[in-house]
Amino acid sequence: MTEQELHDWLRLSATPGLGNTAIRRLLTRFGLPAEVLAQTRAELESCITPAQAQALHTPSPELLALQTATWTWLSTAPAPLQRHVLTLGDADYPPSLLETADPPVLLYITGHSRWFGAQGLAWPRKALAMVGSRNPTPQGVQNARAFAQTLVRQGITVISGMALGIDAAAHAGALEAATGQQPATIAVIGTGIDRVYPRANHPLAGQIAEQGWIVSEYHLGTPPLAQNFPKRNRLIAGLASGTLVVEAATASGSLVTARLASEQGREVFAIPGSIHAPQSKGCHALIRQGAKLVESVEDILEELTALGMATTPTPTPTESKPKDARGAAAISASTEDQGLLQALGFDPVDLDSLCSRTGIDIASLQIQLLELELKGQVARLPGGLFQRLAAG
């Protein structure tokens, strides 16, 4: 793309009041942006409103600044990273998004140069979206990491939104299993690609750019606006063959992603949880609505294979694949620990209830729970609750 071509696309896409639908109408009617911009206002008004035609004919100073900043951003990628702006007319534009109802006019992409070859960008044919609560349980975080690791080892790219909680855990698990043979994970963000939100994920963003891609439809400098995050969820769902919801409350944005995936004809999966955990209510609702209940990665792989997405295992020599939703081999425990773990179950529980179940005094219980916490088998939750993390 030349600098002038970029300027034309930005002028079209960044004009206030001109949305994706109106832009697609203009492109269909007149051709490339240069041809659109050459039309008179009267000709433009055959496709868009008079106010939109007026705005398109009078570019603002902010638009000129955006054009300069974007060209500079493209030209100054630090090695070994590369930066790209894809348009609806590019051969590299992801075909799965073209099948959706509202494909973005522009996509900004950052990633390692190994993913940008002479043949252009090779979008992963096997990809699964993983989404969930920003305030997950410790078990939810462990599940997200373990599922993502196993999926990547099966040759499946993990797509998420780089939010706190389940998103971050999914990206982290994918990165831990990265082989360099394909993008391990893709982060679809709700800000300009030159921003990292939340700031706590800045190191994670750097690792994703090294082992995968960061993607945004928003122009440089776009801040974290609340209305942009539900909108970007259609891209998370659209880039993947299915969406796995790990944990979600009933009002979670993850349910928006699942709904969009279903509307796009993609598979929806959900991991069940405790009937007492608010973070499980959304998953249970999805399962009642027809989402596939998932207890292990194999449940997902079976469905993807049935859809013609045969997986290609790439096990690492030093790590074994998690076998179930708890995602790790059980740590050996003493008979005493085994009894306490059985009494804990997998629901959050308080000390008084544990004392009643086990007959162990509070002081001794606290010591045993601390030991199990240090072993990674028990997590301490807010409100004085404890939760078992792995089968003992």
C-alpha positions as CSV (number, residue, x, y, z in Angstrom):
1,M,0.0,0.0,0.0
2,T,1.3,3.4,-0.9
3,E,1.1,6.4,1.4
4,Q,-1.6,8.0,-0.8
5,E,-3.6,4.8,-0.8
6,L,-3.4,4.6,3.0
7,H,-4.5,8.2,3.2
8,D,-7.5,7.5,1.1
9,W,-8.6,4.5,3.1
10,L,-8.2,6.4,6.4
11,R,-10.1,9.4,5.0
12,L,-12.9,7.0,4.2
13,S,-12.9,5.0,7.4
14,A,-12.2,7.8,9.9
15,T,-14.8,10.3,8.6
16,P,-17.2,11.0,11.6
17,G,-20.6,9.5,11.1
18,L,-19.6,7.2,8.3
19,G,-19.9,3.6,9.5
20,N,-18.8,0.3,8.0
21,T,-22.2,-0.3,6.3
22,A,-22.1,3.1,4.5
23,I,-18.5,2.7,3.5
24,R,-19.2,-0.7,2.0
25,R,-22.1,0.8,0.0
26,L,-19.7,3.5,-1.3
27,L,-17.1,0.9,-2.3
28,T,-19.6,-1.3,-4.0
29,R,-21.0,1.6,-6.0
30,F,-17.8,3.5,-6.9
31,G,-14.8,1.2,-6.4
32,L,-11.6,1.9,-4.5
33,P,-11.4,4.9,-2.0
34,A,-9.7,7.1,-4.6
35,E,-12.8,6.7,-6.9
36,V,-15.2,7.3,-4.0
37,L,-13.4,10.5,-3.0
38,A,-13.5,11.7,-6.6
39,Q,-17.3,11.8,-6.6
40,T,-19.3,15.0,-6.3
41,R,-21.4,15.4,-3.2
42,A,-24.6,14.9,-5.3
43,E,-23.2,11.5,-6.5
44,L,-22.2,10.5,-3.0
45,E,-25.7,11.3,-1.7
46,S,-27.1,8.5,-3.9
47,C,-25.5,6.1,-1.3
48,I,-25.2,8.1,1.9
49,T,-26.9,11.0,3.7
50,P,-26.1,14.7,2.9
51,A,-24.4,15.1,6.3
52,Q,-22.2,12.1,5.6
53,A,-21.3,13.4,2.1
54,Q,-20.4,16.8,3.5
55,A,-18.2,15.2,6.2
56,L,-16.4,13.1,3.6
57,H,-15.7,16.2,1.4
58,T,-14.3,18.3,4.3
59,P,-11.5,16.3,6.0
60,S,-10.6,17.6,9.5
61,P,-7.2,18.5,10.9
62,E,-7.5,15.4,13.2
63,L,-7.8,13.2,10.1
64,L,-4.6,14.7,8.6
65,A,-2.8,14.0,11.8
66,L,-4.0,10.4,11.9
67,Q,-2.8,9.8,8.4
68,T,0.7,11.0,9.3
69,A,0.8,9.1,12.5
70,T,-0.4,5.8,10.9
71,W,2.2,6.0,8.1
72,T,4.9,6.6,10.7
73,W,3.7,3.7,12.8
74,L,3.8,1.4,9.8
75,S,7.3,2.5,8.9
76,T,8.9,2.2,12.3
77,A,8.2,-1.3,13.5
78,P,11.0,-2.5,15.8
79,A,12.7,-5.7,14.5
80,P,11.8,-8.5,14.4
81,L,8.2,-7.2,14.5
82,Q,6.1,-6.1,11.5
83,R,3.1,-3.9,11.2
84,H,0.3,-4.0,8.6
85,V,-2.9,-2.3,7.8
86,L,-5.3,-4.6,5.9
87,T,-8.3,-3.3,3.9
88,L,-11.4,-5.0,2.7
89,G,-9.8,-5.2,-0.8
90,D,-6.6,-7.0,0.3
91,A,-6.0,-10.6,-0.6
92,D,-4.6,-11.0,3.0
93,Y,-7.8,-10.0,4.6
94,P,-9.1,-12.9,6.8
95,P,-11.7,-14.8,4.8
96,S,-13.6,-15.8,7.9
97,L,-14.4,-12.2,8.6
98,L,-15.7,-11.6,5.1
99,E,-18.3,-14.2,5.9
100,T,-19.7,-12.1,8.9
101,A,-22.4,-9.5,8.8
102,D,-20.1,-6.5,9.6
103,P,-16.5,-7.0,8.5
104,P,-14.3,-4.0,9.5
105,V,-13.0,-1.8,6.7
106,L,-9.5,-1.7,8.1
107,L,-7.5,-4.1,10.3
108,Y,-4.3,-3.1,12.1
109,I,-1.9,-6.0,12.8
110,T,1.3,-6.4,14.7
111,G,3.3,-9.6,14.9
112,H,6.7,-11.3,14.5
113,S,8.1,-11.2,11.0
114,R,8.0,-15.0,10.7
115,W,4.3,-14.8,10.2
116,F,4.5,-12.3,7.3
117,G,6.1,-14.2,4.4
118,A,6.4,-13.7,0.7
119,Q,3.0,-15.2,0.3
120,G,1.4,-12.7,2.6
121,L,-0.4,-13.4,5.9
122,A,-1.5,-17.0,6.4
123,W,-4.5,-16.8,8.8
124,P,-4.8,-19.9,10.9
125,R,-7.2,-22.4,9.5
126,K,-7.6,-24.0,13.0
127,A,-8.5,-21.4,15.6
128,L,-10.7,-21.4,18.8
129,A,-11.8,-18.4,20.7
130,M,-11.5,-18.6,24.5
131,V,-13.3,-16.0,26.6
132,G,-14.5,-15.6,30.2
133,S,-14.8,-13.6,33.3
134,R,-12.4,-10.7,34.2
135,N,-12.8,-11.9,37.8
136,P,-12.4,-15.6,37.5
137,T,-12.0,-18.2,40.2
138,P,-8.5,-19.8,40.6
139,Q,-9.9,-22.9,39.1
140,G,-11.1,-20.9,36.1
141,V,-7.7,-19.5,35.5
142,Q,-6.1,-22.9,35.8
143,N,-8.6,-24.4,33.3
144,A,-8.1,-21.6,30.8
145,R,-4.3,-22.0,30.8
146,A,-4.5,-25.8,30.6
147,F,-7.0,-25.9,27.8
148,A,-5.1,-23.3,25.8
149,Q,-1.8,-25.2,26.2
150,T,-3.4,-28.4,24.9
151,L,-5.2,-26.7,22.0
152,V,-1.9,-25.1,20.8
153,R,-0.2,-28.5,21.0
154,Q,-2.9,-29.8,18.8
155,G,-2.1,-27.1,16.2
156,I,-5.0,-24.8,17.1
157,T,-4.5,-21.1,17.5
158,V,-6.1,-19.6,20.6
159,I,-8.0,-16.2,20.1
160,S,-9.0,-14.0,22.9
161,G,-9.4,-10.3,23.9
162,M,-6.3,-9.6,26.1
163,A,-8.6,-8.6,29.0
164,L,-7.7,-9.4,32.6
165,G,-8.8,-12.8,34.0
166,I,-9.7,-15.6,31.6
167,D,-8.5,-13.8,28.5
168,A,-5.0,-13.3,29.9
169,A,-4.9,-16.8,31.2
170,A,-5.8,-18.2,27.8
171,H,-3.1,-16.1,26.1
172,A,-0.6,-17.1,28.7
173,G,-1.3,-20.8,28.3
174,A,-1.1,-20.6,24.6
175,L,2.3,-18.9,24.8
176,E,3.6,-21.5,27.1
177,A,2.9,-24.2,24.4
178,A,4.1,-22.1,21.5
179,T,6.2,-24.0,18.9
180,G,7.0,-21.2,16.4
181,Q,5.3,-23.3,13.7
182,Q,2.2,-21.1,13.6
183,P,0.8,-18.1,15.6
184,A,0.1,-19.5,19.0
185,T,-2.4,-16.9,20.0
186,I,-4.2,-13.8,18.5
187,A,-5.3,-10.9,20.7
188,V,-8.2,-8.9,19.3
189,I,-8.2,-5.6,21.3
190,G,-10.7,-2.8,21.8
191,T,-8.3,0.1,21.5
192,G,-6.0,1.5,19.0
193,I,-3.2,-1.0,18.3
194,D,-0.6,1.5,19.7
195,R,-2.2,1.2,23.1
196,V,-2.2,-1.6,25.7
197,Y,-5.3,-2.0,27.9
198,P,-5.2,-2.8,30.7
199,R,-1.7,-1.5,31.4
200,A,-1.0,-4.6,33.6
201,N,-1.0,-6.7,30.4
202,H,1.8,-4.7,28.8
203,P,4.4,-7.6,29.2
204,L,1.7,-10.1,27.9
205,A,1.2,-7.9,24.8
206,G,4.9,-8.0,24.0
207,Q,4.9,-11.8,24.3
208,I,1.8,-12.2,22.1
209,A,3.4,-10.0,19.4
210,E,6.5,-12.3,19.5
211,Q,4.5,-15.6,19.2
212,G,1.3,-14.5,17.5
213,W,-0.6,-11.4,16.4
214,I,-2.3,-8.4,17.9
215,V,-5.3,-7.2,15.9
216,S,-7.5,-4.1,16.1
217,E,-10.1,-2.4,13.9
218,Y,-9.7,0.9,15.7
219,H,-7.5,3.7,14.5
220,L,-4.3,4.7,16.3
221,G,-4.8,6.5,19.5
222,T,-8.3,5.2,20.2
223,P,-8.7,5.0,24.0
224,P,-10.4,2.2,25.9
225,L,-14.1,3.2,25.3
226,A,-16.7,1.0,26.9
227,Q,-18.8,0.7,23.7
228,N,-15.9,-0.6,21.6
229,F,-15.3,-3.8,23.6
230,P,-18.7,-5.5,22.9
231,K,-18.2,-4.5,19.2
232,R,-14.8,-6.1,19.0
233,N,-16.2,-9.3,20.3
234,R,-17.7,-10.0,16.8
235,L,-14.1,-10.2,15.5
236,I,-13.0,-12.7,18.2
237,A,-15.9,-14.9,17.3
238,G,-15.5,-14.3,13.5
239,L,-11.8,-15.3,13.4
240,A,-12.4,-18.6,15.1
241,S,-14.2,-21.8,14.2
242,G,-15.8,-21.9,17.7
243,T,-15.9,-20.2,21.0
244,L,-15.2,-21.7,24.4
245,V,-16.6,-19.9,27.4
246,V,-14.5,-20.9,30.5
247,E,-16.3,-18.8,33.2
248,A,-19.0,-16.1,32.8
249,A,-21.5,-14.4,35.0
250,T,-25.0,-13.9,33.6
251,A,-24.3,-10.3,32.5
252,S,-20.8,-11.1,31.1
253,G,-19.5,-9.8,27.8
254,S,-18.4,-13.3,27.1
255,L,-22.0,-14.2,26.5
256,V,-22.1,-11.5,23.8
257,T,-19.2,-13.3,22.1
258,A,-20.9,-16.6,22.4
259,R,-24.1,-15.2,20.9
260,L,-22.2,-13.7,18.0
261,A,-20.5,-16.9,17.4
262,S,-23.8,-18.8,17.3
263,E,-25.3,-16.1,14.9
264,Q,-22.3,-16.6,12.6
265,G,-22.8,-20.3,12.5
266,R,-19.8,-21.1,14.7
267,E,-19.7,-23.7,17.5
268,V,-20.2,-22.6,21.1
269,F,-18.6,-24.6,24.0
270,A,-19.0,-24.0,27.8
271,I,-17.3,-25.4,30.9
272,P,-19.7,-26.1,33.7
273,G,-18.9,-25.1,37.3
274,S,-20.2,-25.0,40.8
275,I,-23.9,-24.1,41.1
276,H,-22.8,-21.7,43.9
277,A,-20.3,-19.8,41.8
278,P,-21.6,-16.6,40.1
279,Q,-18.9,-17.1,37.5
280,S,-20.6,-20.3,36.4
281,K,-24.1,-19.0,35.9
282,G,-23.4,-17.7,32.3
283,C,-21.9,-21.1,31.3
284,H,-24.8,-23.0,32.6
285,A,-27.2,-20.7,30.7
286,L,-25.3,-21.3,27.5
287,I,-25.5,-25.1,28.0
288,R,-29.2,-24.8,28.5
289,Q,-29.4,-22.9,25.3
290,G,-27.5,-25.6,23.3
291,A,-23.8,-25.0,23.9
292,K,-21.7,-28.1,24.1
293,L,-20.8,-29.0,27.7
294,V,-17.1,-29.4,27.9
295,E,-15.3,-31.4,30.6
296,S,-12.0,-32.0,28.7
297,V,-10.1,-30.7,25.6
298,E,-11.1,-33.9,23.9
299,D,-14.7,-32.8,23.9
300,I,-13.7,-29.8,21.7
301,L,-11.3,-31.8,19.5
302,E,-14.0,-34.3,18.7
303,E,-16.4,-31.5,17.6
304,L,-13.7,-29.8,15.5
305,T,-12.8,-33.1,13.9
306,A,-16.4,-33.7,13.0
307,L,-16.4,-30.3,11.3
308,G,-13.4,-31.3,9.2
309,M,-10.7,-29.6,11.3
310,A,-8.5,-32.6,12.0
311,T,-5.9,-31.6,14.6
312,T,-2.1,-32.2,14.4
313,P,-0.6,-33.0,17.8
314,T,2.7,-31.3,18.5
315,P,3.6,-32.6,22.0
316,T,6.7,-31.1,23.7
317,P,9.2,-33.6,25.1
318,T,9.2,-32.2,28.6
319,E,5.5,-31.6,29.2
320,S,2.5,-33.9,29.2
321,K,-0.9,-32.9,27.8
322,P,-3.6,-32.2,30.5
323,K,-6.2,-34.8,30.5
324,D,-9.2,-33.0,32.0
325,A,-10.8,-29.7,32.8
326,R,-8.6,-29.3,35.8
327,G,-5.6,-29.4,33.4
328,A,-2.8,-31.0,35.3
329,A,-1.6,-34.3,36.8
330,A,-2.6,-34.7,40.4
331,I,0.1,-33.9,42.9
332,S,0.6,-36.8,45.3
333,A,-0.8,-36.1,48.7
334,S,-0.7,-37.8,52.1
335,T,-3.7,-39.8,53.3
336,E,-4.5,-36.9,55.6
337,D,-4.4,-34.4,52.7
338,Q,-6.6,-36.7,50.6
339,G,-9.3,-36.8,53.3
340,L,-9.3,-33.0,53.5
341,L,-9.4,-32.6,49.7
342,Q,-12.4,-35.0,49.5
343,A,-14.1,-32.9,52.2
344,L,-13.4,-29.7,50.3
345,G,-15.0,-31.0,47.1
346,F,-14.8,-28.5,44.2
347,D,-17.1,-25.8,45.5
348,P,-15.9,-22.8,47.6
349,V,-16.3,-23.6,51.3
350,D,-15.6,-21.8,54.6
351,L,-13.7,-23.0,57.6
352,D,-16.7,-23.6,59.8
353,S,-18.2,-25.9,57.2
354,L,-14.9,-27.8,56.8
355,C,-14.6,-28.1,60.5
356,S,-18.1,-29.7,60.6
357,R,-17.4,-32.0,57.7
358,T,-14.0,-33.3,59.0
359,G,-14.1,-33.0,62.7
360,I,-10.7,-31.2,62.6
361,D,-10.2,-28.2,64.8
362,I,-9.9,-24.8,63.2
363,A,-6.2,-24.3,64.0
364,S,-5.2,-27.7,62.5
365,L,-7.4,-27.0,59.5
366,Q,-5.7,-23.7,58.8
367,I,-2.3,-25.4,58.9
368,Q,-3.4,-28.2,56.5
369,L,-5.0,-25.7,54.1
370,L,-1.9,-23.6,54.1
371,E,0.2,-26.6,53.1
372,L,-2.2,-27.5,50.4
373,E,-2.2,-23.9,49.2
374,L,1.5,-24.0,48.9
375,K,1.3,-27.2,46.9
376,G,-1.1,-25.5,44.4
377,Q,-4.0,-27.8,45.3
378,V,-6.1,-25.2,47.2
379,A,-6.8,-21.5,46.6
380,R,-7.8,-19.0,49.2
381,L,-10.8,-16.9,48.0
382,P,-12.3,-13.6,49.2
383,G,-14.7,-13.9,52.1
384,G,-12.7,-16.5,54.0
385,L,-13.5,-19.2,51.5
386,F,-11.3,-22.0,50.1
387,Q,-11.5,-23.9,46.8
388,R,-9.9,-27.2,45.7
389,L,-7.9,-26.7,42.4
390,A,-6.9,-30.2,41.3
391,A,-7.9,-33.8,41.9
392,G,-6.0,-35.2,44.8
